[in-house]
């Protein structure tokens, strides 16, 4: 990425601008704006997240926000209530308080003498969620949104449940937030940091159990899900996703339902000017163009951009840490003007295609299947993306197509429609659509899953009646992929997907009686050439201790268990601007016996430390999850130290009844 020198206008920065909410709670903002904004007001662009502007997102903030500010905007990076340097307490994701604060911040920004009154909102992940949710509430000054790696449906398409299946990341994300939100404000900005820190720690929620209790698409999940009424989103939306992430479906959902355009690249869960795998693009130029059109009214044609700009991946050997993916950018209407569907029957003998007919194929897969799935939202190159699927394919029930005579390009979502029965009331199916090369290696193109209790309704699920055949419709994720000649398509079907999905309470056998797979074939489209990545100068820092990462699978021949171990030590880094020294480390262990779903166990540990001079603090968070046939058990511990003295300790031990998982 090129660092652009010689900014178009001079930018001034305010590291701690106070924005006081109607209830008196002061939110802390870091603001960049042109130095003459006081006499020549500019639009404001808000990023509003819980990830600590003073250290957490600072490296990316300093690349992004000064760049945009230099092009005539006030860029405002706000720590949410109860996070970073802001006052108050954090209670949960996307609460009514959080979204009301967003509306109040927007109104405050619009009223400032340096602002024209027009406000845009942008963000990735949590920030991508809440900018859509804020648009849903229609604050008058909000004129446009850029949402990256987000969702429109909190139940169907987030880290808690997918297709009604309880995700392993539900515990993982709860552990992350327990750790992230346990840190205090910076004493240089808050004289009351110590008392405020103790209040935060005392009110700290362990959210994984709360989320897991909501096993249906109830009011808890409907809140914040803009799909409940897309018509309420009246402002233009630029939606961005990545094929290596698990939030790509939002791009098509928004383009189909609101005034939106979308860009989907090969990327992990990062902004696309810094993301891997490459090619990265000039996201900041695209953002400025978007803001110029909708916040300044410049007639630059952004409203006529193609509905979908997608990077169609080419067949390549499997790699869980690719720096670059071969492919081609295409731009098209949505649904594609020259798209078509190809329906292939699941035929006896494991064939994908042919005459179809009755299969009566039992699916009962080992519990450790899925170790090569990768992370829900991979962040980088530590083998977090899906690797070779061949080992998991060997444990699955597979339906293989014939080797292709010509390339096959897919853009859209595949669907499996099938008749199935189960020998247990609670069971799920996981599907992987794979590209199988002549050498037998297997690359995951897309996946999908369905908790069979949710076959008719996510709001009113019903257990399966053992032995009774029922129709199911399982959608796979949005994909853009071109298979090479000589390769073949494979649909891999399993009743397990560890650790992506928490296992069913019994090792269920699901019988596939018949089925068809419909594929979104794509022809045509226009080439698109995105701008190259640019950004402001990177942050000034010094590495005091290098980090290290590991990801491995262990097989215990005595205990009969298989474990996925993930370790990520970020090292220790000093900010040379304000002197804060930060360190972060994480270790996860996901263990299961291939023959016993109730052996599933996960432990996650996080350590955070901050120091400057004689001041130092440290927090340690640990989460654990196990299950019985009737309940899930979720435990956590949180401890905090100031120097060598422990100042806080708390434990949680919660039991969640299994109603539908």
DRENKOLFI-397951 format. One record per residue (C-alpha): chain; y, z, x. Coordinates in nm, 4 decimals, m for minus. Layout:
<migus>
A	Y	Z	X
...
</migus>
This chain:
<migus>
A	0.0000	0.0000	0.0000
A	0.3426	m0.0935	0.1307
A	0.6043	0.1796	0.1596
A	0.9276	0.0194	0.0472
A	1.2257	0.1112	0.2624
A	1.5894	0.0590	0.1709
A	1.5833	0.1741	m0.1916
A	1.7947	m0.0349	m0.4313
A	2.0036	0.2762	m0.5120
A	2.0367	0.6148	m0.3476
A	1.8194	0.8825	m0.5114
A	1.8899	1.2549	m0.5304
A	1.6190	1.5108	m0.5974
A	1.6284	1.8443	m0.7783
A	1.3121	2.0424	m0.6920
A	1.3425	2.2971	m0.9746
A	1.5446	2.1954	m1.2779
A	1.5022	2.4440	m1.5619
A	1.4324	2.3153	m1.9128
A	1.4450	2.6040	m2.1587
A	1.2375	2.5745	m2.4751
A	1.3646	2.6973	m2.8126
A	1.1604	3.0180	m2.7748
A	1.3239	3.0921	m2.4375
A	1.0335	2.9802	m2.2150
A	1.1665	2.8057	m1.9042
A	0.9745	2.4988	m1.7885
A	1.0196	2.3845	m1.4302
A	1.0904	2.0185	m1.3598
A	1.1170	1.8214	m1.0387
A	1.3669	1.5426	m1.0975
A	1.4631	1.2278	m0.9084
A	1.7589	1.0162	m1.0258
A	2.0243	0.7790	m0.8893
A	2.3093	0.9712	m0.7286
A	2.5606	0.8159	m0.9678
A	2.3648	0.8957	m1.2870
A	2.6323	1.1498	m1.3799
A	2.8825	0.8667	m1.4287
A	2.6377	0.5838	m1.5004
A	2.3631	0.7370	m1.7175
A	2.0067	0.6095	m1.6911
A	1.6924	0.6318	m1.9065
A	1.4514	0.9164	m1.8350
A	1.0776	0.8853	m1.7620
A	0.8731	1.2004	m1.8234
A	0.5381	1.2997	m1.6697
A	0.4200	1.6288	m1.8223
A	0.0974	1.7833	m1.6887
A	m0.0598	2.1166	m1.5812
A	m0.1449	2.0165	m1.2238
A	0.1347	2.1805	m1.0214
A	0.4183	1.9614	m0.8983
A	0.4817	2.1903	m0.5997
A	0.1436	2.1184	m0.4386
A	m0.1213	1.9731	m0.6704
A	0.0146	1.6273	m0.7550
A	0.2939	1.6297	m0.4960
A	0.1369	1.3636	m0.2695
A	0.1188	1.1099	m0.5513
A	0.4482	1.2216	m0.7093
A	0.6420	1.1426	m0.3916
A	0.5017	0.7909	m0.3782
A	0.5707	0.7186	m0.7447
A	0.8751	0.8909	m0.8863
A	1.1365	0.8193	m0.6150
A	1.0314	0.4533	m0.6260
A	1.0977	0.4280	m1.0003
A	1.4137	0.6415	m0.9805
A	1.5586	0.4056	m0.7201
A	1.5373	0.1302	m0.9772
A	1.7652	0.3048	m1.2214
A	1.5731	0.5875	m1.3879
A	1.5669	0.9661	m1.3975
A	1.2032	1.0532	m1.3228
A	1.1149	1.3979	m1.4526
A	0.7899	1.5662	m1.3464
A	0.7395	1.8807	m1.5597
A	0.4867	2.1598	m1.5098
A	0.3475	2.2493	m1.8515
A	0.3920	2.5975	m1.9953
A	0.1792	2.8473	m1.7999
A	0.1230	2.6121	m1.5053
A	0.2768	2.5723	m1.1629
A	0.6333	2.7013	m1.1570
A	0.6838	2.7119	m1.5339
A	0.6867	3.0289	m1.7424
A	0.4508	3.1071	m2.0288
A	0.0738	3.0925	m2.0708
A	m0.1767	2.8072	m2.0966
A	m0.4165	2.8511	m2.3904
A	m0.6154	2.5248	m2.4125
A	m0.5869	2.1489	m2.3871
A	m0.3404	1.9610	m2.6087
A	m0.2355	2.2591	m2.8201
A	0.0338	2.2383	m3.0853
A	0.2547	2.4396	m2.8486
A	0.1975	2.1929	m2.5645
A	0.2881	1.8948	m2.7809
A	0.5878	2.0684	m2.9377
A	0.7105	2.1494	m2.5877
A	0.6778	1.7790	m2.5013
A	0.8913	1.6845	m2.8007
A	1.1469	1.9508	m2.7083
A	1.1587	1.8326	m2.3458
A	1.2184	1.4757	m2.4623
A	1.5010	1.5872	m2.6883
A	1.6521	1.7905	m2.4039
A	1.6337	1.4944	m2.1653
A	1.7930	1.2587	m2.4166
A	2.0854	1.4972	m2.4574
A	2.1697	1.5254	m2.0866
A	2.4914	1.3591	m1.9661
A	2.2975	1.1663	m1.6996
A	2.0584	1.0159	m1.9575
A	2.1287	0.7190	m2.1851
A	1.9285	0.8864	m2.4609
A	1.6232	0.6633	m2.4089
A	1.3073	0.8369	m2.2814
A	0.9709	0.6983	m2.1727
A	0.6580	0.9052	m2.1165
A	0.3747	0.8314	m1.8769
A	0.0719	1.0017	m1.7315
A	m0.2848	0.9792	m1.6097
A	m0.5756	1.1713	m1.7621
A	m0.4257	1.4848	m1.9222
A	m0.0828	1.3226	m1.8997
A	m0.2244	0.9987	m2.0394
A	m0.3665	1.1938	m2.3328
A	m0.0561	1.3920	m2.4159
A	0.1847	1.0987	m2.3947
A	m0.0187	0.9238	m2.6665
A	m0.0356	1.2463	m2.8655
A	0.3387	1.2919	m2.8297
A	0.3987	0.9345	m2.9459
A	0.1880	1.0224	m3.2510
A	0.4456	1.2944	m3.3324
A	0.7309	1.0398	m3.3143
A	1.0075	1.2263	m3.1296
A	1.3163	1.0094	m3.1921
A	1.4168	0.9576	m2.8273
A	1.0713	0.8414	m2.7130
A	1.0868	0.4625	m2.6806
A	0.7709	0.3616	m2.4881
A	0.4584	0.4997	m2.3204
A	0.2381	0.4198	m2.0206
A	m0.1035	0.5853	m2.0603
A	m0.3546	0.5735	m1.7729
A	m0.7204	0.6878	m1.7967
A	m0.6859	0.8422	m2.1415
A	m0.8496	0.8576	m2.4832
A	m0.7635	0.8047	m2.8464
A	m1.0549	1.0179	m2.9718
A	m1.1055	1.3652	m2.8237
A	m1.4566	1.4062	m2.9636
A	m1.6098	1.0642	m2.9120
A	m1.4525	0.9642	m2.5830
A	m1.3699	1.2572	m2.3577
A	m1.5428	1.4926	m2.1132
A	m1.6886	1.7221	m2.3800
A	m1.9076	1.4976	m2.5956
A	m2.0107	1.1323	m2.5920
A	m2.1907	0.9934	m2.8933
A	m2.2326	1.3566	m2.9984
A	m2.4159	1.4371	m2.6725
A	m2.2939	1.7477	m2.4897
A	m2.1801	1.6376	m2.1448
A	m2.2420	1.8308	m1.8258
A	m1.8751	1.7778	m1.7468
A	m1.7884	2.0088	m2.0387
A	m1.8820	2.2972	m1.8111
A	m1.7479	2.1221	m1.5028
A	m1.4022	2.0726	m1.6491
A	m1.3904	2.4284	m1.7775
A	m1.4590	2.5465	m1.4221
A	m1.1895	2.3157	m1.2857
A	m0.9255	2.4497	m1.5232
A	m1.0300	2.8107	m1.4636
A	m0.9596	2.7469	m1.0960
A	m0.6541	2.5223	m1.1226
A	m0.4607	2.7435	m1.3627
A	m0.5400	3.0662	m1.1748
A	m0.2767	3.0046	m0.9053
A	0.0719	3.1595	m0.9119
A	0.4134	3.0017	m0.9043
A	0.5773	2.9499	m0.5653
A	0.7672	3.2675	m0.4649
A	1.0480	3.0491	m0.3294
A	1.1158	2.9362	m0.6852
A	1.0136	3.2420	m0.8872
A	1.1192	3.5966	m0.7906
A	0.8928	3.7235	m1.0683
A	0.5909	3.5295	m0.9404
A	0.3677	3.8367	m0.8953
A	0.4099	3.9839	m1.2427
A	0.3888	3.6358	m1.3925
A	0.0682	3.5680	m1.1950
A	m0.0988	3.8810	m1.3274
A	m0.0018	3.7848	m1.6837
A	m0.1546	3.4408	m1.6300
A	m0.4753	3.5815	m1.4876
A	m0.5107	3.8334	m1.7676
A	m0.4673	3.5603	m2.0317
A	m0.6824	3.3025	m1.8494
A	m0.9210	3.1263	m2.0911
A	m1.2728	3.0119	m2.0003
A	m1.2760	2.7057	m2.2192
A	m1.6238	2.5560	m2.1752
A	m1.7852	2.7789	m2.4378
A	m1.5009	2.7201	m2.6832
A	m1.5425	2.3452	m2.6506
A	m1.9229	2.3612	m2.6773
A	m1.9068	2.5533	m3.0055
A	m1.7493	2.2528	m3.1762
A	m2.0588	2.0309	m3.1981
A	m1.9243	1.8143	m3.4803
A	m1.6124	1.6044	m3.5130
A	m1.4227	1.8854	m3.6818
A	m1.0535	1.9718	m3.7135
A	m1.0474	2.1028	m3.3567
A	m1.1221	1.7544	m3.2182
A	m0.9243	1.5640	m3.4793
A	m0.6119	1.7417	m3.3573
A	m0.4742	1.5286	m3.0757
A	m0.6951	1.2286	m3.1613
A	m0.4510	0.9503	m3.2426
A	m0.7331	0.7441	m3.3945
A	m0.6926	0.9689	m3.7005
A	m0.3888	0.7578	m3.7891
A	m0.3014	0.4821	m3.5439
A	m0.0067	0.3802	m3.7622
A	0.1850	0.6873	m3.6433
A	0.2119	0.5406	m3.2919
A	0.5205	0.3261	m3.3373
A	0.6309	0.2807	m2.9753
A	0.4967	0.0153	m2.7347
A	0.2073	0.1327	m2.5169
A	0.0851	0.0052	m2.1809
A	m0.2759	0.1218	m2.1447
A	m0.4524	0.1211	m1.8084
A	m0.8171	0.1943	m1.7276
A	m1.0799	0.1431	m1.4618
A	m1.4403	0.0231	m1.4723
A	m1.5471	0.3038	m1.2364
A	m1.3921	0.5633	m1.4683
A	m1.5204	0.6687	m1.8126
A	m1.1971	0.6138	m2.0076
A	m1.1980	0.2343	m2.0205
A	m1.2655	0.2194	m2.3972
A	m0.9123	0.3353	m2.4731
A	m0.7728	0.0052	m2.3516
A	m0.9438	m0.1993	m2.6211
A	m0.8912	0.0705	m2.8871
A	m0.5157	0.0698	m2.8312
A	m0.4803	m0.3078	m2.8118
A	m0.6720	m0.3402	m3.1385
A	m0.4791	m0.0729	m3.3279
A	m0.1225	m0.0251	m3.1968
A	0.1507	m0.2271	m3.0273
A	m0.0195	m0.2198	m2.6871
A	m0.1189	m0.4282	m2.3903
A	m0.3881	m0.3270	m2.1424
A	m0.4845	m0.3638	m1.7775
A	m0.8386	m0.2734	m1.6680
A	m0.9286	m0.2892	m1.3009
A	m1.2225	m0.1878	m1.0816
A	m1.0795	0.1598	m1.0256
A	m1.1868	0.5208	m1.0326
A	m0.9845	0.7919	m1.2099
A	m0.6603	0.7270	m1.0211
A	m0.3337	0.5403	m1.0600
A	m0.4047	0.1746	m0.9774
A	m0.1631	0.1392	m0.6850
A	m0.3702	0.3905	m0.4836
A	m0.7139	0.3709	m0.6483
A	m1.0457	0.2588	m0.5062
A	m1.2350	0.0404	m0.5244
A	m0.9837	m0.2296	m0.4495
A	m0.8090	m0.4448	m0.5196
A	m0.5257	m0.2044	m0.5939
A	m0.2278	m0.3529	m0.7757
A	0.1468	m0.3008	m0.7933
A	0.1346	m0.0483	m1.0733
A	0.4857	0.0756	m1.0005
A	0.6315	m0.2738	m1.0306
A	0.4481	m0.3139	m1.3612
A	0.5798	0.0254	m1.4742
A	0.9403	m0.0609	m1.3855
A	0.9059	m0.3905	m1.5699
A	0.7739	m0.2014	m1.8747
A	1.0554	0.0524	m1.8669
A	1.3155	m0.2204	m1.8081
A	1.2043	m0.3916	m2.1283
A	1.1701	m0.0921	m2.3569
A	1.4159	0.1629	m2.2155
A	1.6923	m0.0709	m2.0959
A	1.6418	m0.3635	m2.3315
A	1.6153	m0.6201	m2.0514
A	1.4671	m0.9445	m2.1811
A	1.1922	m0.9858	m1.9190
A	0.9075	m1.1022	m2.1419
A	0.6973	m0.7833	m2.1215
A	0.6483	m0.7933	m2.4973
A	0.4689	m1.1273	m2.4581
A	0.2232	m1.0118	m2.1907
A	m0.1425	m1.0939	m2.2599
A	m0.3147	m0.8311	m2.4713
A	m0.5834	m0.7778	m2.2070
A	m0.5673	m0.8275	m1.8316
A	m0.9064	m0.7433	m1.6861
A	m1.0694	m0.7621	m1.3453
A	m1.4128	m0.9135	m1.4058
A	m1.6532	m0.7754	m1.1471
A	m1.8945	m1.0021	m0.9631
A	m2.2568	m0.9228	m0.8869
A	m2.2766	m0.7251	m0.5618
A	m2.5340	m0.4929	m0.4058
A	m2.5203	m0.1345	m0.5395
A	m2.2794	0.0997	m0.3614
A	m2.1726	0.4468	m0.4751
A	m1.8660	0.4380	m0.2468
A	m1.7279	0.0826	m0.2496
A	m1.3844	0.0339	m0.0982
A	m1.3529	m0.3041	m0.2677
A	m1.5249	m0.4928	m0.5498
A	m1.5418	m0.8701	m0.5636
A	m1.4162	m1.0206	m0.8842
A	m1.1504	m1.2202	m1.0673
A	m0.8460	m1.1224	m1.2734
A	m0.8391	m1.2847	m1.6165
A	m0.5817	m1.2548	m1.8946
A	m0.6670	m1.3173	m2.2581
A	m0.5968	m1.2319	m2.6173
A	m0.8004	m0.9511	m2.7710
A	m1.0572	m1.0059	m2.8994
A	m1.0840	m1.2930	m2.6509
A	m0.9913	m1.6294	m2.7985
A	m1.2980	m1.7947	m2.6483
A	m1.5342	m1.4993	m2.6683
A	m1.8692	m1.5147	m2.8404
A	m2.1656	m1.2895	m2.8949
A	m2.5189	m1.3241	m2.7656
A	m2.7897	m1.1304	m2.9471
A	m3.1149	m1.0598	m2.7644
A	m3.4165	m0.9012	m2.9276
A	m3.6094	m0.6167	m2.7692
A	m3.9528	m0.7735	m2.7526
A	m4.2999	m0.6349	m2.6782
A	m4.3920	m0.6207	m2.3121
A	m4.0488	m0.4949	m2.2070
A	m3.8770	m0.8292	m2.2598
A	m3.5058	m0.8634	m2.3384
A	m3.5001	m1.1783	m2.5492
A	m3.7777	m1.3624	m2.7219
A	m3.9011	m1.3295	m3.0770
A	m3.8570	m0.9550	m3.1130
A	m4.0868	m0.7857	m3.3613
A	m4.2400	m0.4398	m3.3854
A	m4.2330	m0.2445	m3.0620
A	m4.3487	0.1065	m3.1471
A	m4.2571	0.1951	m2.7901
A	m4.2429	0.5684	m2.7114
A	m3.9596	0.6934	m2.4882
A	m4.0080	1.0334	m2.3238
A	m3.8458	1.0364	m1.9823
A	m3.8433	1.2995	m1.7046
A	m3.5628	1.5509	m1.7183
A	m3.4199	1.4631	m1.3761
A	m3.3514	1.1002	m1.4673
A	m2.9853	1.0237	m1.4100
A	m2.9214	1.1597	m1.0612
A	m2.7703	0.8224	m0.9596
A	m2.5260	0.8113	m1.2496
A	m2.2197	0.9343	m1.0600
A	m1.9298	1.1419	m1.1885
A	m1.7668	1.1186	m1.5304
A	m1.4354	1.0539	m1.3590
A	m1.4891	0.9752	m0.9917
A	m1.1803	1.0296	m0.7805
A	m1.2612	0.8570	m0.4521
A	m1.5216	0.7438	m0.2043
A	m1.7570	1.0427	m0.1819
A	m2.0518	0.8621	m0.3467
A	m1.9056	0.9533	m0.6867
A	m1.9649	0.6138	m0.8479
A	m2.3014	0.4936	m0.9813
A	m2.5467	0.4065	m0.7058
A	m2.8630	0.1973	m0.7138
A	m3.0188	0.2453	m1.0561
A	m3.3655	0.1285	m0.9521
A	m3.5117	0.4801	m0.9177
A	m3.3833	0.5815	m1.2606
A	m3.4975	0.2484	m1.4031
A	m3.8492	0.3252	m1.2811
A	m3.8448	0.6427	m1.4928
A	m3.7001	0.4670	m1.8006
A	m3.8316	0.2304	m2.0643
A	m3.6833	m0.1039	m1.9598
A	m3.6329	m0.4367	m2.1299
A	m3.5689	m0.7196	m1.8837
A	m3.4210	m1.0618	m1.9426
A	m3.5185	m1.3792	m1.7617
A	m3.3486	m1.4666	m1.4300
A	m3.0263	m1.6502	m1.5059
A	m2.9880	m2.0199	m1.4344
A	m2.6070	m1.9953	m1.4446
A	m2.3473	m1.7181	m1.4241
A	m2.3117	m1.4967	m1.7307
A	m1.9685	m1.3412	m1.7873
A	m1.9362	m1.0399	m2.0159
A	m1.6078	m0.8927	m2.1409
A	m1.6138	m0.6411	m2.4238
A	m1.8639	m0.3886	m2.5576
A	m2.2373	m0.4351	m2.6035
A	m2.4218	m0.2772	m2.8971
A	m2.7816	m0.1812	m2.9563
A	m2.8968	m0.1803	m3.3168
A	m3.2421	m0.0341	m3.3510
A	m3.4912	0.1467	m3.5721
A	m3.6117	0.4693	m3.4114
A	m3.7992	0.7870	m3.4951
A	m3.8252	1.1190	m3.3144
A	m4.0886	1.3896	m3.2943
A	m3.8160	1.6558	m3.2634
A	m3.5098	1.7398	m3.4764
A	m3.2740	1.7282	m3.1762
A	m3.2879	1.4299	m2.9405
A	m3.0651	1.1649	m2.7876
A	m3.0934	0.8184	m2.6394
A	m2.9104	0.7048	m2.3249
A	m2.8692	0.3346	m2.2538
A	m2.7810	0.1628	m1.9287
A	m2.7073	m0.2085	m1.9101
A	m2.7907	m0.3083	m1.5532
A	m2.7629	m0.6113	m1.3267
A	m3.0954	m0.6512	m1.1449
A	m3.0881	m0.8601	m0.8278
A	m3.3824	m1.0648	m0.6972
A	m3.4551	m0.7862	m0.4452
A	m3.5002	m0.5324	m0.7288
A	m3.1776	m0.3393	m0.6702
A	m3.0011	m0.2418	m0.9906
A	m2.6269	m0.2056	m1.0596
A	m2.5033	m0.0268	m1.3698
A	m2.2706	m0.2494	m1.5707
A	m2.2131	m0.0108	m1.8612
A	m2.3750	0.2825	m2.0334
A	m2.3769	0.4438	m2.3766
A	m2.5468	0.7331	m2.5518
A	m2.6103	0.8707	m2.8982
A	m2.7123	1.2134	m3.0171
A	m2.9507	1.1074	m3.2934
A	m2.8194	1.3853	m3.5176
A	m2.4966	1.1794	m3.5237
A	m2.6658	0.8563	m3.6302
A	m2.4795	0.8472	m3.9634
A	m2.1816	1.0746	m3.9072
A	m2.0204	1.2669	m3.6238
A	m1.8382	1.4827	m3.8765
A	m2.1494	1.5710	m4.0764
A	m2.4498	1.5330	m3.8428
A	m2.8024	1.5995	m3.9567
A	m3.1139	1.6798	m3.7497
A	m3.3776	1.4121	m3.7300
A	m3.6748	1.4408	m3.9650
A	m3.9732	1.4171	m3.7275
A	m4.1634	1.0934	m3.7688
A	m3.9127	0.9321	m4.0073
A	m3.7736	0.5951	m3.8855
A	m3.3957	0.5580	m3.9101
A	m3.1444	0.2885	m3.8106
A	m2.9104	0.3602	m3.5198
A	m2.6115	0.1748	m3.3769
A	m2.5222	0.2616	m3.0165
A	m2.2135	0.1192	m2.8528
A	m2.1953	0.0843	m2.4761
A	m1.8694	0.1179	m2.2852
A	m1.6198	m0.1633	m2.2437
A	m1.7173	m0.3856	m1.9504
A	m1.5994	m0.6849	m1.7530
A	m1.8801	m0.8290	m1.5409
A	m2.0124	m1.1625	m1.4169
A	m2.3844	m1.1795	m1.3343
A	m2.4860	m1.4225	m1.0624
A	m2.7534	m1.6904	m1.1049
A	m3.0961	m1.5538	m1.0194
A	m3.0033	m1.2066	m1.1439
A	m3.1263	m1.0685	m1.4738
A	m3.0056	m0.8247	m1.7352
A	m3.1903	m0.4995	m1.7918
A	m3.1530	m0.2513	m2.0736
A	m3.2841	0.0862	m1.9544
A	m3.3549	0.3405	m2.2294
A	m3.4123	0.7127	m2.1766
A	m3.4228	1.0414	m2.3657
A	m3.2712	1.2236	m2.0659
A	m2.9624	1.1660	m1.8496
A	m2.9165	1.4602	m1.6153
A	m2.6640	1.5882	m1.5258
A	m2.4352	1.3571	m1.7235
A	m2.5813	1.4847	m2.0538
A	m2.7122	1.8360	m2.1159
A	m3.0837	1.8077	m2.2054
A	m3.2248	1.8444	m2.5551
A	m3.4021	2.1777	m2.6179
A	m3.7434	2.0061	m2.6294
A	m3.8751	1.7117	m2.4314
A	m3.8526	1.4853	m2.7335
A	m4.0341	1.1564	m2.7733
A	m3.8225	0.8907	m2.9434
A	m4.0081	0.5822	m3.0603
A	m3.8314	0.2467	m3.0556
A	m3.9705	0.0488	m3.3482
A	m3.7469	m0.2563	m3.3170
A	m3.4057	m0.3468	m3.1851
A	m3.1478	m0.6075	m3.0859
A	m2.8830	m0.5984	m2.8149
A	m2.5583	m0.7864	m2.8804
A	m2.3563	m0.8875	m2.5740
A	m1.9874	m0.9923	m2.5546
A	m1.9963	m1.3267	m2.3729
A	m1.6626	m1.4419	m2.2361
A	m1.5386	m1.7882	m2.1529
A	m1.1906	m1.9065	m2.0726
A	m0.8929	m1.6822	m2.0321
A	m0.6124	m1.7435	m1.7860
A	m0.5926	m1.6291	m1.4245
A	m0.3580	m1.3386	m1.3540
A	m0.2115	m1.2471	m1.0191
A	m0.0872	m0.8868	m1.0148
A	0.1792	m0.7815	m0.7678
A	0.0642	m0.6037	m0.4503
A	0.0869	m0.2229	m0.4436
A	0.4154	m0.0664	m0.3381
A	0.5479	0.2860	m0.3291
A	0.8003	0.5250	m0.1798
A	0.7440	0.6960	0.1544
A	0.4444	0.9353	0.1584
A	0.4937	1.3106	0.1706
A	0.5643	1.4893	0.4968
A	0.2645	1.7037	0.5850
A	0.0437	1.8307	0.8633
A	m0.3345	1.8686	0.8471
A	m0.4320	2.2101	0.9801
A	m0.8022	2.1771	0.9058
A	m0.9877	1.8584	0.8213
A	m1.1847	1.8471	0.4986
A	m1.5465	1.7526	0.4461
A	m1.7574	1.6325	0.1564
A	m2.1288	1.6015	0.0813
A	m2.3407	1.4713	m0.2043
A	m2.7187	1.4948	m0.1878
A	m3.0343	1.5252	m0.3946
A	m3.2839	1.7990	m0.3053
A	m3.6445	1.8265	m0.4160
A	m3.8044	2.1705	m0.3935
A	m4.1786	2.1150	m0.3558
A	m4.2606	2.4807	m0.4268
A	m4.0352	2.5421	m0.7257
A	m4.0861	2.1893	m0.8572
A	m3.7116	2.1431	m0.9111
A	m3.4738	1.8605	m0.8345
A	m3.1093	1.9341	m0.7642
A	m2.7894	1.7387	m0.7251
A	m2.5558	1.9150	m0.4806
A	m2.1879	1.8223	m0.4603
A	m1.9544	1.9780	m0.2041
A	m1.5897	1.8971	m0.1467
A	m1.3733	2.0957	0.0945
A	m1.0212	1.9527	0.1008
A	m0.9353	2.1266	0.4269
A	m0.5991	2.2930	0.4800
A	m0.2644	2.1135	0.4705
A	0.0946	2.2227	0.5358
A	0.3846	2.0757	0.3428
A	0.6524	2.0134	0.6051
A	0.9339	2.0092	0.3481
A	0.8935	2.3547	0.1928
A	0.6261	2.5080	0.4159
A	0.3541	2.5808	0.1602
A	0.0025	2.5704	0.3082
A	m0.2762	2.4887	0.0629
A	m0.6553	2.4773	0.0737
A	m0.9148	2.3952	m0.1899
A	m1.2960	2.3858	m0.1881
A	m1.5622	2.3187	m0.4501
A	m1.9434	2.3392	m0.4590
A	m2.1697	2.2357	m0.7487
A	m2.5462	2.2624	m0.7904
A	m2.7190	2.0912	m1.0848
A	m3.0897	2.1846	m1.0982
A	m3.3740	2.0937	m1.3345
A	m3.7533	2.0634	m1.3450
A	m3.8722	1.7163	m1.4420
A	m4.1072	1.8616	m1.7049
A	m3.8867	2.1349	m1.8555
A	m3.5486	2.0823	m2.0265
A	m3.4963	2.4596	m2.0502
A	m3.4979	2.4841	m1.6697
A	m3.1559	2.3152	m1.6559
A	m2.9085	2.5234	m1.4613
A	m2.5714	2.4526	m1.3093
A	m2.3503	2.6670	m1.0888
A	m1.9981	2.5664	m0.9857
A	m1.7711	2.7497	m0.7424
A	m1.4049	2.6824	m0.6682
A	m1.1741	2.8434	m0.4141
A	m0.7972	2.7978	m0.4039
A	m0.5614	2.9418	m0.1432
A	m0.1862	2.9301	m0.0863
A	0.0076	3.0783	0.2032
A	0.3412	3.0699	0.3782
A	0.4421	3.3074	0.6578
A	0.3111	3.6567	0.5787
A	0.2443	3.5702	0.2140
A	m0.1009	3.4541	0.1030
A	m0.3011	3.4422	m0.2190
A	m0.6527	3.3254	m0.2998
A	m0.8541	3.2774	m0.6171
A	m1.2255	3.2215	m0.6617
A	m1.3768	3.0879	m0.9826
A	m1.7465	3.0541	m1.0588
A	m1.9149	2.9097	m1.3680
A	m2.2822	2.8967	m1.4635
A	m2.4703	2.7440	m1.7544
A	m2.8299	2.7724	m1.8730
A	m3.0021	2.7262	m2.2076
A	m3.2827	2.8368	m2.4343
A	m3.4315	2.6470	m2.7250
A	m3.1771	2.8052	m2.9607
A	m2.8700	2.8823	m2.7492
A	m2.6554	2.7814	m2.4555
A	m2.5388	3.0529	m2.2190
A	m2.2111	3.0093	m2.0287
A	m2.0945	3.2598	m1.7716
A	m1.7913	3.2740	m1.5453
A	m1.6182	3.4976	m1.2952
A	m1.2596	3.4868	m1.1728
A	m1.1222	3.6962	m0.8864
A	m0.7836	3.6908	m0.7185
A	m0.6521	3.8314	m0.3907
A	m0.3097	3.8905	m0.2472
A	m0.3608	3.9052	0.1273
A	m0.6835	4.1032	0.1712
A	m0.6402	4.3117	m0.1454
A	m0.8164	4.2099	m0.4650
A	m0.5637	4.2194	m0.7486
A	m0.7712	4.0830	m1.0367
A	m1.1286	4.0397	m1.1511
A	m1.2816	3.9301	m1.4792
A	m1.6178	3.8040	m1.6087
A	m1.7216	3.6059	m1.9153
A	m2.0716	3.5847	m2.0676
A	m2.0872	3.3781	m2.3868
A	m2.3737	3.2535	m2.6017
A	m2.3281	2.9323	m2.8001
A	m2.5831	2.8548	m3.0738
A	m2.7359	2.5082	m3.0516
A	m2.6804	2.3467	m3.3887
A	m2.6884	1.9788	m3.2938
A	m2.7352	1.9595	m2.9148
</migus>
